Amino acid sequence: MTTISAGGGPGVAGAPPADALTRESLVREVEGLRVALAGRTVTALATGIIAARLGVGTDVAWAVLRRASNTSNVKLRDVARVVVDRHDGVTRAGDDDVARAVAGVLASAVRGGGVPDRTGESATTFRHT
């Protein structure tokens, strides 16, 4: 196993420094960063889709995503993926509950109830035109 010290040079064989990074840990870190970046991309797309469809700002669209995530007890990136998939006409098994949660939050907001924050108070209201 090759080690790389924090300074970028190779570690001493048999006695890597305490701050040495293994190739495997670097691979895991890169994979984690890729997953995070992909999650941010799909979340940004979903925010834009909701904002465009409702004619609202991205702050309201983001609140809709957050609320749908909390309502459905599904990670926000997975809720965002369902929004993007449905926009693209893709339906996956098991996504119906999440899609219903998103639709419910959207319907509530459009009826004038706003998008509730964590306390249950209406944090954002808008009119659908």
C-alpha positions as CSV (number, residue, x, y, z in Angstrom):
1,M,0.0,0.0,0.0
2,T,1.4,3.4,-1.0
3,T,1.0,6.3,1.4
4,I,1.1,10.0,0.6
5,S,2.1,12.4,3.3
6,A,0.2,15.6,3.9
7,G,3.1,17.4,2.2
8,G,2.5,15.5,-1.0
9,G,5.6,13.3,-0.9
10,P,5.7,9.5,-0.5
11,G,5.6,8.2,3.1
12,V,8.4,6.1,4.6
13,A,7.7,2.4,3.9
14,G,6.6,0.6,7.1
15,A,6.2,3.8,9.2
16,P,3.8,6.2,7.6
17,P,3.4,9.5,9.4
18,A,0.2,10.0,11.5
19,D,-1.2,12.4,8.9
20,A,-0.5,10.1,5.9
21,L,-3.4,9.5,3.5
22,T,-3.8,6.2,1.9
23,R,-4.7,5.8,-1.7
24,E,-8.0,4.1,-0.5
25,S,-8.9,7.1,1.7
26,L,-8.3,9.5,-1.2
27,V,-10.5,7.4,-3.5
28,R,-13.2,7.4,-0.8
29,E,-12.9,11.1,-0.4
30,V,-13.1,11.8,-4.2
31,E,-16.2,9.5,-4.5
32,G,-17.8,11.3,-1.6
33,L,-17.2,14.7,-3.3
34,R,-18.6,13.3,-6.6
35,V,-21.8,12.2,-4.8
36,A,-22.1,15.6,-3.1
37,L,-21.6,17.5,-6.4
38,A,-24.2,15.3,-8.2
39,G,-26.6,16.0,-5.3
40,R,-26.1,19.7,-5.6
41,T,-26.6,19.6,-9.4
42,V,-29.9,17.7,-9.2
43,T,-31.0,19.9,-6.3
44,A,-30.3,23.1,-8.3
45,L,-32.2,21.6,-11.3
46,A,-35.2,20.8,-9.2
47,T,-35.2,24.2,-7.6
48,G,-35.2,25.8,-11.1
49,I,-38.0,23.5,-12.3
50,I,-40.2,24.4,-9.3
51,A,-39.4,28.1,-9.6
52,A,-40.1,28.2,-13.3
53,R,-43.4,26.2,-13.1
54,L,-44.7,28.3,-10.2
55,G,-43.3,31.6,-11.3
56,V,-41.6,32.1,-8.0
57,G,-38.1,32.8,-6.8
58,T,-35.5,30.2,-6.0
59,D,-35.9,30.8,-2.3
60,V,-39.5,29.7,-2.4
61,A,-38.7,26.8,-4.6
62,W,-36.0,25.7,-2.2
63,A,-38.5,26.0,0.7
64,V,-40.8,23.7,-1.2
65,L,-38.1,21.1,-1.7
66,R,-37.2,21.3,2.0
67,R,-40.8,20.9,3.1
68,A,-41.4,18.0,0.7
69,S,-38.3,16.3,2.1
70,N,-39.4,16.7,5.7
71,T,-43.0,15.7,4.9
72,S,-41.9,12.5,3.1
73,N,-39.0,11.8,5.4
74,V,-36.8,11.4,2.3
75,K,-33.4,13.0,1.8
76,L,-33.6,16.3,-0.1
77,R,-31.4,15.1,-2.9
78,D,-33.8,12.2,-3.5
79,V,-36.8,14.5,-3.5
80,A,-35.0,16.7,-6.0
81,R,-34.2,13.6,-8.2
82,V,-37.9,12.7,-8.3
83,V,-38.8,16.3,-9.3
84,V,-36.2,16.3,-12.1
85,D,-37.2,12.7,-13.2
86,R,-40.9,13.6,-13.3
87,H,-40.1,16.8,-15.3
88,D,-38.2,14.6,-17.8
89,G,-41.1,12.1,-18.0
90,V,-39.2,9.4,-16.1
91,T,-41.1,7.3,-13.5
92,R,-39.2,5.0,-11.2
93,A,-40.6,2.3,-8.9
94,G,-41.1,3.6,-5.3
95,D,-41.1,7.3,-6.2
96,D,-44.9,7.8,-6.0
97,D,-44.9,8.7,-2.3
98,V,-42.3,11.3,-2.8
99,A,-44.1,12.7,-5.8
100,R,-47.3,12.9,-3.7
101,A,-45.4,14.8,-0.9
102,V,-44.1,17.3,-3.4
103,A,-47.5,17.7,-5.0
104,G,-49.1,18.2,-1.6
105,V,-46.6,21.0,-0.6
106,L,-47.0,22.7,-4.0
107,A,-50.8,22.5,-3.7
108,S,-50.8,24.0,-0.2
109,A,-48.5,26.8,-1.3
110,V,-50.6,27.6,-4.4
111,R,-53.8,27.7,-2.3
112,G,-52.2,30.5,-0.3
113,G,-51.0,28.6,2.7
114,G,-47.4,29.3,1.9
115,V,-44.5,27.0,2.5
116,P,-44.3,26.3,6.3
117,D,-41.0,26.5,8.0
118,R,-39.8,24.1,10.6
119,T,-42.0,25.7,13.3
120,G,-45.1,25.2,11.2
121,E,-45.5,28.9,10.6
122,S,-45.9,30.1,7.0
123,A,-42.5,31.3,6.1
124,T,-43.2,32.0,2.4
125,T,-46.4,32.8,0.6
126,F,-46.9,33.4,-3.1
127,R,-49.6,33.6,-5.7
128,H,-49.6,31.2,-8.6
129,T,-50.4,33.2,-11.7
